[in-house]
Structures are given as structure tokens and as C-alpha cells.
Amino acid sequence: MAMATTTTANALPAPEVFVIDGHRTSCDGGGGALGHPKVWLEIDHDTGFVECGYCDRRFVERGGPADGGA
């Protein structure tokens, strides 16, 4: 049986990352016909980020553990 290999051409694009002030935000997937229902998200204090369960957008708290520019 042949094993599948992953190449760069087959890889999914990286999710969008938003650096925000504060630990609460909302996500609607960009709105419009391609969006999703608005959900409210809270950033985990230990990780410093949260990902939307619908669209995989990542929200990073500015100055938190996941903020590489801190």
C-alpha cells in the first residue's frame, strides 16, 4: 500500500493571525457570504492565544506568551 506524502503544493495555507489588545474578541470569519456566525472568544492566559473553531483564525494577545513581538 502506498503512503501519502505531503508537499508544499498540497499544504493548506496558514490561518490568519491577529494580534489584539485585551483577552476577549469576536470572530465572524470575515463576514459576508464566506463568513460564519459571530462567536465570542477568550484568550487563554497560559498560551496567550485562542483559535476560532469555525475558521481557525488565531487571535494573539499583544504582550502575551504567544506574541513573538513582545
PyMOL Python script that loads the backbone (N, CA, C, O; Angstrom):
from pymol import cmd

cmd.read_pdbstr("""\
ATOM      1  N   MET A   1       0.847  -1.171   0.000  1.00  0.00           N
ATOM      2  CA  MET A   1       0.000   0.000   0.000  1.00  0.00           C
ATOM      3  C   MET A   1       0.893   1.234   0.000  1.00  0.00           C
ATOM      4  O   MET A   1       1.823   1.330   0.800  1.00  0.00           O
ATOM      5  N   ALA A   2       0.615   2.163  -0.883  1.00  0.00           N
ATOM      6  CA  ALA A   2       1.411   3.390  -0.981  1.00  0.00           C
ATOM      7  C   ALA A   2       1.027   4.361   0.131  1.00  0.00           C
ATOM      8  O   ALA A   2      -0.140   4.471   0.507  1.00  0.00           O
ATOM      9  N   MET A   3       2.034   5.061   0.648  1.00  0.00           N
ATOM     10  CA  MET A   3       1.781   6.046   1.703  1.00  0.00           C
ATOM     11  C   MET A   3       1.683   7.429   1.067  1.00  0.00           C
ATOM     12  O   MET A   3       2.429   7.758   0.145  1.00  0.00           O
ATOM     13  N   ALA A   4       0.761   8.223   1.571  1.00  0.00           N
ATOM     14  CA  ALA A   4       0.597   9.583   1.060  1.00  0.00           C
ATOM     15  C   ALA A   4       1.692  10.470   1.635  1.00  0.00           C
ATOM     16  O   ALA A   4       2.077  10.335   2.796  1.00  0.00           O
ATOM     17  N   THR A   5       2.176  11.366   0.814  1.00  0.00           N
ATOM     18  CA  THR A   5       3.175  12.316   1.285  1.00  0.00           C
ATOM     19  C   THR A   5       2.612  13.718   1.151  1.00  0.00           C
ATOM     20  O   THR A   5       1.814  13.997   0.256  1.00  0.00           O
ATOM     21  N   THR A   6       3.026  14.582   2.033  1.00  0.00           N
ATOM     22  CA  THR A   6       2.574  15.960   1.993  1.00  0.00           C
ATOM     23  C   THR A   6       3.656  16.817   1.379  1.00  0.00           C
ATOM     24  O   THR A   6       4.814  16.777   1.797  1.00  0.00           O
ATOM     25  N   THR A   7       3.275  17.583   0.398  1.00  0.00           N
ATOM     26  CA  THR A   7       4.211  18.511  -0.218  1.00  0.00           C
ATOM     27  C   THR A   7       3.710  19.926   0.016  1.00  0.00           C
ATOM     28  O   THR A   7       2.567  20.135   0.423  1.00  0.00           O
ATOM     29  N   THR A   8       4.562  20.875  -0.240  1.00  0.00           N
ATOM     30  CA  THR A   8       4.176  22.270  -0.073  1.00  0.00           C
ATOM     31  C   THR A   8       2.979  22.613  -0.944  1.00  0.00           C
ATOM     32  O   THR A   8       2.124  23.399  -0.536  1.00  0.00           O
ATOM     33  N   ALA A   9       2.907  22.045  -2.116  1.00  0.00           N
ATOM     34  CA  ALA A   9       1.799  22.326  -3.024  1.00  0.00           C
ATOM     35  C   ALA A   9       0.477  21.814  -2.467  1.00  0.00           C
ATOM     36  O   ALA A   9      -0.573  22.385  -2.760  1.00  0.00           O
ATOM     37  N   ASN A  10       0.506  20.743  -1.665  1.00  0.00           N
ATOM     38  CA  ASN A  10      -0.708  20.164  -1.108  1.00  0.00           C
ATOM     39  C   ASN A  10      -1.064  20.740   0.251  1.00  0.00           C
ATOM     40  O   ASN A  10      -2.166  20.497   0.744  1.00  0.00           O
ATOM     41  N   ALA A  11      -0.176  21.485   0.866  1.00  0.00           N
ATOM     42  CA  ALA A  11      -0.409  22.001   2.210  1.00  0.00           C
ATOM     43  C   ALA A  11      -1.458  23.109   2.184  1.00  0.00           C
ATOM     44  O   ALA A  11      -1.560  23.878   1.229  1.00  0.00           O
ATOM     45  N   LEU A  12      -2.230  23.163   3.261  1.00  0.00           N
ATOM     46  CA  LEU A  12      -3.225  24.225   3.397  1.00  0.00           C
ATOM     47  C   LEU A  12      -2.528  25.530   3.745  1.00  0.00           C
ATOM     48  O   LEU A  12      -1.468  25.513   4.369  1.00  0.00           O
ATOM     49  N   PRO A  13      -3.099  26.651   3.356  1.00  0.00           N
ATOM     50  CA  PRO A  13      -2.493  27.931   3.731  1.00  0.00           C
ATOM     51  C   PRO A  13      -2.579  28.125   5.248  1.00  0.00           C
ATOM     52  O   PRO A  13      -3.497  27.633   5.904  1.00  0.00           O
ATOM     53  N   ALA A  14      -1.614  28.843   5.774  1.00  0.00           N
ATOM     54  CA  ALA A  14      -1.607  29.105   7.214  1.00  0.00           C
ATOM     55  C   ALA A  14      -2.815  29.963   7.584  1.00  0.00           C
ATOM     56  O   ALA A  14      -3.211  30.837   6.813  1.00  0.00           O
ATOM     57  N   PRO A  15      -3.402  29.720   8.752  1.00  0.00           N
ATOM     58  CA  PRO A  15      -4.536  30.542   9.159  1.00  0.00           C
ATOM     59  C   PRO A  15      -4.099  31.983   9.430  1.00  0.00           C
ATOM     60  O   PRO A  15      -2.932  32.250   9.716  1.00  0.00           O
ATOM     61  N   GLU A  16      -5.056  32.900   9.334  1.00  0.00           N
ATOM     62  CA  GLU A  16      -4.769  34.297   9.622  1.00  0.00           C
ATOM     63  C   GLU A  16      -4.488  34.462  11.112  1.00  0.00           C
ATOM     64  O   GLU A  16      -5.099  33.797  11.948  1.00  0.00           O
ATOM     65  N   VAL A  17      -3.558  35.355  11.431  1.00  0.00           N
ATOM     66  CA  VAL A  17      -3.216  35.637  12.835  1.00  0.00           C
ATOM     67  C   VAL A  17      -3.465  37.119  13.083  1.00  0.00           C
ATOM     68  O   VAL A  17      -3.015  37.971  12.317  1.00  0.00           O
ATOM     69  N   PHE A  18      -4.185  37.416  14.158  1.00  0.00           N
ATOM     70  CA  PHE A  18      -4.482  38.782  14.552  1.00  0.00           C
ATOM     71  C   PHE A  18      -3.912  39.017  15.936  1.00  0.00           C
ATOM     72  O   PHE A  18      -4.205  38.258  16.860  1.00  0.00           O
ATOM     73  N   VAL A  19      -3.103  40.053  16.098  1.00  0.00           N
ATOM     74  CA  VAL A  19      -2.575  40.439  17.407  1.00  0.00           C
ATOM     75  C   VAL A  19      -3.507  41.511  17.937  1.00  0.00           C
ATOM     76  O   VAL A  19      -3.715  42.541  17.296  1.00  0.00           O
ATOM     77  N   ILE A  20      -4.074  41.260  19.126  1.00  0.00           N
ATOM     78  CA  ILE A  20      -5.088  42.168  19.663  1.00  0.00           C
ATOM     79  C   ILE A  20      -4.698  42.641  21.061  1.00  0.00           C
ATOM     80  O   ILE A  20      -3.905  42.003  21.754  1.00  0.00           O
ATOM     81  N   ASP A  21      -5.266  43.758  21.449  1.00  0.00           N
ATOM     82  CA  ASP A  21      -5.131  44.258  22.812  1.00  0.00           C
ATOM     83  C   ASP A  21      -6.279  43.676  23.625  1.00  0.00           C
ATOM     84  O   ASP A  21      -7.429  43.724  23.189  1.00  0.00           O
ATOM     85  N   GLY A  22      -5.989  43.136  24.778  1.00  0.00           N
ATOM     86  CA  GLY A  22      -7.032  42.537  25.606  1.00  0.00           C
ATOM     87  C   GLY A  22      -7.119  41.043  25.414  1.00  0.00           C
ATOM     88  O   GLY A  22      -6.388  40.463  24.610  1.00  0.00           O
ATOM     89  N   HIS A  23      -8.020  40.418  26.159  1.00  0.00           N
ATOM     90  CA  HIS A  23      -8.119  38.958  26.117  1.00  0.00           C
ATOM     91  C   HIS A  23      -9.472  38.455  25.615  1.00  0.00           C
ATOM     92  O   HIS A  23      -9.722  37.250  25.637  1.00  0.00           O
ATOM     93  N   ARG A  24     -10.348  39.356  25.161  1.00  0.00           N
ATOM     94  CA  ARG A  24     -11.630  38.947  24.593  1.00  0.00           C
ATOM     95  C   ARG A  24     -11.790  39.543  23.217  1.00  0.00           C
ATOM     96  O   ARG A  24     -11.412  40.688  22.969  1.00  0.00           O
ATOM     97  N   THR A  25     -12.362  38.745  22.317  1.00  0.00           N
ATOM     98  CA  THR A  25     -12.593  39.205  20.954  1.00  0.00           C
ATOM     99  C   THR A  25     -13.742  38.416  20.354  1.00  0.00           C
ATOM    100  O   THR A  25     -14.241  37.467  20.958  1.00  0.00           O
ATOM    101  N   SER A  26     -14.152  38.811  19.175  1.00  0.00           N
ATOM    102  CA  SER A  26     -15.171  38.068  18.443  1.00  0.00           C
ATOM    103  C   SER A  26     -14.636  37.737  17.056  1.00  0.00           C
ATOM    104  O   SER A  26     -13.704  38.373  16.565  1.00  0.00           O
ATOM    105  N   CYS A  27     -15.238  36.737  16.439  1.00  0.00           N
ATOM    106  CA  CYS A  27     -14.841  36.342  15.095  1.00  0.00           C
ATOM    107  C   CYS A  27     -16.101  35.997  14.315  1.00  0.00           C
ATOM    108  O   CYS A  27     -16.979  35.290  14.808  1.00  0.00           O
ATOM    109  N   ASP A  28     -16.177  36.511  13.082  1.00  0.00           N
ATOM    110  CA  ASP A  28     -17.278  36.163  12.187  1.00  0.00           C
ATOM    111  C   ASP A  28     -16.762  35.603  10.863  1.00  0.00           C
ATOM    112  O   ASP A  28     -17.505  35.489   9.888  1.00  0.00           O
ATOM    113  N   GLY A  29     -15.480  35.256  10.847  1.00  0.00           N
ATOM    114  CA  GLY A  29     -14.889  34.662   9.654  1.00  0.00           C
ATOM    115  C   GLY A  29     -14.696  35.633   8.503  1.00  0.00           C
ATOM    116  O   GLY A  29     -14.454  35.210   7.373  1.00  0.00           O
ATOM    117  N   GLY A  30     -14.796  36.910   8.768  1.00  0.00           N
ATOM    118  CA  GLY A  30     -14.629  37.899   7.713  1.00  0.00           C
ATOM    119  C   GLY A  30     -15.947  38.449   7.200  1.00  0.00           C
ATOM    120  O   GLY A  30     -15.967  39.349   6.361  1.00  0.00           O
ATOM    121  N   GLY A  31     -17.040  37.910   7.702  1.00  0.00           N
ATOM    122  CA  GLY A  31     -18.348  38.428   7.310  1.00  0.00           C
ATOM    123  C   GLY A  31     -18.740  38.033   5.907  1.00  0.00           C
ATOM    124  O   GLY A  31     -18.031  37.298   5.220  1.00  0.00           O
ATOM    125  N   GLY A  32     -19.876  38.534   5.504  1.00  0.00           N
ATOM    126  CA  GLY A  32     -20.370  38.255   4.156  1.00  0.00           C
ATOM    127  C   GLY A  32     -20.741  36.796   3.964  1.00  0.00           C
ATOM    128  O   GLY A  32     -20.898  36.047   4.929  1.00  0.00           O
ATOM    129  N   ALA A  33     -20.876  36.409   2.722  1.00  0.00           N
ATOM    130  CA  ALA A  33     -21.300  35.048   2.378  1.00  0.00           C
ATOM    131  C   ALA A  33     -20.273  33.999   2.775  1.00  0.00           C
ATOM    132  O   ALA A  33     -20.628  32.837   2.974  1.00  0.00           O
ATOM    133  N   LEU A  34     -19.002  34.385   2.895  1.00  0.00           N
ATOM    134  CA  LEU A  34     -17.964  33.410   3.227  1.00  0.00           C
ATOM    135  C   LEU A  34     -17.678  33.351   4.727  1.00  0.00           C
ATOM    136  O   LEU A  34     -16.788  32.616   5.155  1.00  0.00           O
ATOM    137  N   GLY A  35     -18.410  34.105   5.516  1.00  0.00           N
ATOM    138  CA  GLY A  35     -18.172  34.137   6.955  1.00  0.00           C
ATOM    139  C   GLY A  35     -18.882  33.003   7.681  1.00  0.00           C
ATOM    140  O   GLY A  35     -19.277  32.005   7.078  1.00  0.00           O
ATOM    141  N   HIS A  36     -19.033  33.180   8.989  1.00  0.00           N
ATOM    142  CA  HIS A  36     -19.733  32.221   9.826  1.00  0.00           C
ATOM    143  C   HIS A  36     -20.421  32.991  10.941  1.00  0.00           C
ATOM    144  O   HIS A  36     -20.205  34.196  11.073  1.00  0.00           O
ATOM    145  N   PRO A  37     -21.250  32.326  11.754  1.00  0.00           N
ATOM    146  CA  PRO A  37     -21.904  33.041  12.847  1.00  0.00           C
ATOM    147  C   PRO A  37     -20.867  33.682  13.771  1.00  0.00           C
ATOM    148  O   PRO A  37     -19.803  33.111  14.009  1.00  0.00           O
ATOM    149  N   LYS A  38     -21.182  34.870  14.288  1.00  0.00           N
ATOM    150  CA  LYS A  38     -20.258  35.549  15.190  1.00  0.00           C
ATOM    151  C   LYS A  38     -20.133  34.743  16.478  1.00  0.00           C
ATOM    152  O   LYS A  38     -21.134  34.365  17.086  1.00  0.00           O
ATOM    153  N   VAL A  39     -18.906  34.489  16.880  1.00  0.00           N
ATOM    154  CA  VAL A  39     -18.624  33.805  18.138  1.00  0.00           C
ATOM    155  C   VAL A  39     -17.711  34.697  18.974  1.00  0.00           C
ATOM    156  O   VAL A  39     -16.894  35.443  18.436  1.00  0.00           O
ATOM    157  N   TRP A  40     -17.858  34.613  20.275  1.00  0.00           N
ATOM    158  CA  TRP A  40     -17.017  35.368  21.204  1.00  0.00           C
ATOM    159  C   TRP A  40     -15.968  34.433  21.760  1.00  0.00           C
ATOM    160  O   TRP A  40     -16.267  33.304  22.150  1.00  0.00           O
ATOM    161  N   LEU A  41     -14.729  34.914  21.795  1.00  0.00           N
ATOM    162  CA  LEU A  41     -13.595  34.088  22.188  1.00  0.00           C
ATOM    163  C   LEU A  41     -12.832  34.763  23.319  1.00  0.00           C
ATOM    164  O   LEU A  41     -12.769  35.990  23.390  1.00  0.00           O
ATOM    165  N   GLU A  42     -12.252  33.956  24.201  1.00  0.00           N
ATOM    166  CA  GLU A  42     -11.417  34.483  25.277  1.00  0.00           C
ATOM    167  C   GLU A  42     -10.051  33.811  25.204  1.00  0.00           C
ATOM    168  O   GLU A  42      -9.944  32.586  25.141  1.00  0.00           O
ATOM    169  N   ILE A  43      -9.023  34.632  25.215  1.00  0.00           N
ATOM    170  CA  ILE A  43      -7.652  34.140  25.109  1.00  0.00           C
ATOM    171  C   ILE A  43      -7.244  33.473  26.412  1.00  0.00           C
ATOM    172  O   ILE A  43      -7.469  34.012  27.496  1.00  0.00           O
ATOM    173  N   ASP A  44      -6.647  32.302  26.298  1.00  0.00           N
ATOM    174  CA  ASP A  44      -6.136  31.563  27.448  1.00  0.00           C
ATOM    175  C   ASP A  44      -4.901  32.273  27.999  1.00  0.00           C
ATOM    176  O   ASP A  44      -3.979  32.588  27.248  1.00  0.00           O
ATOM    177  N   HIS A  45      -4.882  32.523  29.290  1.00  0.00           N
ATOM    178  CA  HIS A  45      -3.760  33.256  29.895  1.00  0.00           C
ATOM    179  C   HIS A  45      -2.447  32.481  29.809  1.00  0.00           C
ATOM    180  O   HIS A  45      -1.382  33.092  29.722  1.00  0.00           O
ATOM    181  N   ASP A  46      -2.501  31.164  29.832  1.00  0.00           N
ATOM    182  CA  ASP A  46      -1.274  30.350  29.795  1.00  0.00           C
ATOM    183  C   ASP A  46      -0.634  30.312  28.406  1.00  0.00           C
ATOM    184  O   ASP A  46       0.590  30.349  28.280  1.00  0.00           O
ATOM    185  N   THR A  47      -1.478  30.237  27.357  1.00  0.00           N
ATOM    186  CA  THR A  47      -0.938  30.139  25.999  1.00  0.00           C
ATOM    187  C   THR A  47      -0.818  31.495  25.313  1.00  0.00           C
ATOM    188  O   THR A  47       0.048  31.688  24.459  1.00  0.00           O
ATOM    189  N   GLY A  48      -1.683  32.432  25.684  1.00  0.00           N
ATOM    190  CA  GLY A  48      -1.652  33.759  25.073  1.00  0.00           C
ATOM    191  C   GLY A  48      -2.358  33.842  23.737  1.00  0.00           C
ATOM    192  O   GLY A  48      -2.222  34.844  23.035  1.00  0.00           O
ATOM    193  N   PHE A  49      -3.119  32.805  23.359  1.00  0.00           N
ATOM    194  CA  PHE A  49      -3.851  32.846  22.095  1.00  0.00           C
ATOM    195  C   PHE A  49      -5.108  31.991  22.179  1.00  0.00           C
ATOM    196  O   PHE A  49      -5.275  31.178  23.088  1.00  0.00           O
ATOM    197  N   VAL A  50      -5.986  32.199  21.201  1.00  0.00           N
ATOM    198  CA  VAL A  50      -7.177  31.371  21.035  1.00  0.00           C
ATOM    199  C   VAL A  50      -7.418  31.238  19.540  1.00  0.00           C
ATOM    200  O   VAL A  50      -7.124  32.158  18.777  1.00  0.00           O
ATOM    201  N   GLU A  51      -7.952  30.095  19.117  1.00  0.00           N
ATOM    202  CA  GLU A  51      -8.266  29.867  17.708  1.00  0.00           C
ATOM    203  C   GLU A  51      -9.769  29.723  17.555  1.00  0.00           C
ATOM    204  O   GLU A  51     -10.439  29.105  18.382  1.00  0.00           O
ATOM    205  N   CYS A  52     -10.283  30.303  16.485  1.00  0.00           N
ATOM    206  CA  CYS A  52     -11.705  30.190  16.183  1.00  0.00           C
ATOM    207  C   CYS A  52     -12.006  28.761  15.741  1.00  0.00           C
ATOM    208  O   CYS A  52     -11.307  28.204  14.895  1.00  0.00           O
ATOM    209  N   GLY A  53     -13.030  28.186  16.308  1.00  0.00           N
ATOM    210  CA  GLY A  53     -13.416  26.816  15.971  1.00  0.00           C
ATOM    211  C   GLY A  53     -14.028  26.666  14.586  1.00  0.00           C
ATOM    212  O   GLY A  53     -14.079  25.563  14.040  1.00  0.00           O
ATOM    213  N   TYR A  54     -14.492  27.771  14.019  1.00  0.00           N
ATOM    214  CA  TYR A  54     -15.072  27.728  12.681  1.00  0.00           C
ATOM    215  C   TYR A  54     -14.023  27.879  11.589  1.00  0.00           C
ATOM    216  O   TYR A  54     -13.961  27.067  10.666  1.00  0.00           O
ATOM    217  N   CYS A  55     -13.198  28.916  11.693  1.00  0.00           N
ATOM    218  CA  CYS A  55     -12.328  29.268  10.563  1.00  0.00           C
ATOM    219  C   CYS A  55     -10.828  29.168  10.875  1.00  0.00           C
ATOM    220  O   CYS A  55     -10.003  29.431  10.000  1.00  0.00           O
ATOM    221  N   ASP A  56     -10.470  28.799  12.086  1.00  0.00           N
ATOM    222  CA  ASP A  56      -9.076  28.614  12.507  1.00  0.00           C
ATOM    223  C   ASP A  56      -8.266  29.904  12.578  1.00  0.00           C
ATOM    224  O   ASP A  56      -7.043  29.851  12.708  1.00  0.00           O
ATOM    225  N   ARG A  57      -8.924  31.062  12.496  1.00  0.00           N
ATOM    226  CA  ARG A  57      -8.176  32.300  12.720  1.00  0.00           C
ATOM    227  C   ARG A  57      -7.607  32.249  14.134  1.00  0.00           C
ATOM    228  O   ARG A  57      -8.247  31.756  15.062  1.00  0.00           O
ATOM    229  N   ARG A  58      -6.399  32.768  14.274  1.00  0.00           N
ATOM    230  CA  ARG A  58      -5.744  32.766  15.585  1.00  0.00           C
ATOM    231  C   ARG A  58      -5.674  34.199  16.092  1.00  0.00           C
ATOM    232  O   ARG A  58      -5.261  35.106  15.369  1.00  0.00           O
ATOM    233  N   PHE A  59      -6.080  34.395  17.336  1.00  0.00           N
ATOM    234  CA  PHE A  59      -6.035  35.695  17.985  1.00  0.00           C
ATOM    235  C   PHE A  59      -5.006  35.620  19.103  1.00  0.00           C
ATOM    236  O   PHE A  59      -5.111  34.791  20.007  1.00  0.00           O
ATOM    237  N   VAL A  60      -4.011  36.497  19.027  1.00  0.00           N
ATOM    238  CA  VAL A  60      -2.889  36.509  19.963  1.00  0.00           C
ATOM    239  C   VAL A  60      -2.963  37.793  20.775  1.00  0.00           C
ATOM    240  O   VAL A  60      -3.135  38.877  20.219  1.00  0.00           O
ATOM    241  N   GLU A  61      -2.833  37.668  22.094  1.00  0.00           N
ATOM    242  CA  GLU A  61      -2.854  38.845  22.959  1.00  0.00           C
ATOM    243  C   GLU A  61      -1.507  39.553  22.899  1.00  0.00           C
ATOM    244  O   GLU A  61      -0.463  38.950  23.144  1.00  0.00           O
ATOM    245  N   ARG A  62      -1.546  40.845  22.568  1.00  0.00           N
ATOM    246  CA  ARG A  62      -0.323  41.647  22.477  1.00  0.00           C
ATOM    247  C   ARG A  62       0.399  41.613  23.823  1.00  0.00           C
ATOM    248  O   ARG A  62      -0.197  41.897  24.862  1.00  0.00           O
ATOM    249  N   GLY A  63       1.688  41.265  23.797  1.00  0.00           N
ATOM    250  CA  GLY A  63       2.491  41.194  25.007  1.00  0.00           C
ATOM    251  C   GLY A  63       2.349  39.886  25.768  1.00  0.00           C
ATOM    252  O   GLY A  63       3.002  39.700  26.795  1.00  0.00           O
ATOM    253  N   GLY A  64       1.503  38.972  25.284  1.00  0.00           N
ATOM    254  CA  GLY A  64       1.296  37.689  25.949  1.00  0.00           C
ATOM    255  C   GLY A  64       2.336  36.662  25.534  1.00  0.00           C
ATOM    256  O   GLY A  64       3.226  36.954  24.735  1.00  0.00           O
ATOM    257  N   PRO A  65       2.219  35.450  26.084  1.00  0.00           N
ATOM    258  CA  PRO A  65       3.206  34.397  25.804  1.00  0.00           C
ATOM    259  C   PRO A  65       3.357  34.034  24.325  1.00  0.00           C
ATOM    260  O   PRO A  65       4.437  33.618  23.907  1.00  0.00           O
ATOM    261  N   ALA A  66       2.304  34.180  23.532  1.00  0.00           N
ATOM    262  CA  ALA A  66       2.367  33.790  22.115  1.00  0.00           C
ATOM    263  C   ALA A  66       2.753  34.948  21.196  1.00  0.00           C
ATOM    264  O   ALA A  66       2.908  34.756  19.990  1.00  0.00           O
ATOM    265  N   ASP A  67       2.908  36.141  21.756  1.00  0.00           N
ATOM    266  CA  ASP A  67       3.247  37.308  20.939  1.00  0.00           C
ATOM    267  C   ASP A  67       4.751  37.364  20.732  1.00  0.00           C
ATOM    268  O   ASP A  67       5.500  37.720  21.641  1.00  0.00           O
ATOM    269  N   GLY A  68       5.184  37.014  19.539  1.00  0.00           N
ATOM    270  CA  GLY A  68       6.607  36.998  19.235  1.00  0.00           C
ATOM    271  C   GLY A  68       7.252  38.369  19.231  1.00  0.00           C
ATOM    272  O   GLY A  68       8.476  38.475  19.318  1.00  0.00           O
ATOM    273  N   GLY A  69       6.453  39.422  19.132  1.00  0.00           N
ATOM    274  CA  GLY A  69       6.987  40.768  19.103  1.00  0.00           C
ATOM    275  C   GLY A  69       7.021  41.430  20.463  1.00  0.00           C
ATOM    276  O   GLY A  69       7.250  42.635  20.567  1.00  0.00           O
ATOM    277  N   ALA A  70       6.793  40.645  21.513  1.00  0.00           N
ATOM    278  CA  ALA A  70       6.694  41.215  22.867  1.00  0.00           C
ATOM    279  C   ALA A  70       7.979  41.788  23.348  1.00  0.00           C
ATOM    280  O   ALA A  70       8.046  42.300  24.466  1.00  0.00           O
TER     281      ALA A  70
END
""", "prot")
cmd.dss("prot")
cmd.show_as("cartoon", "prot")
cmd.util.cbc("prot")
cmd.orient("prot")
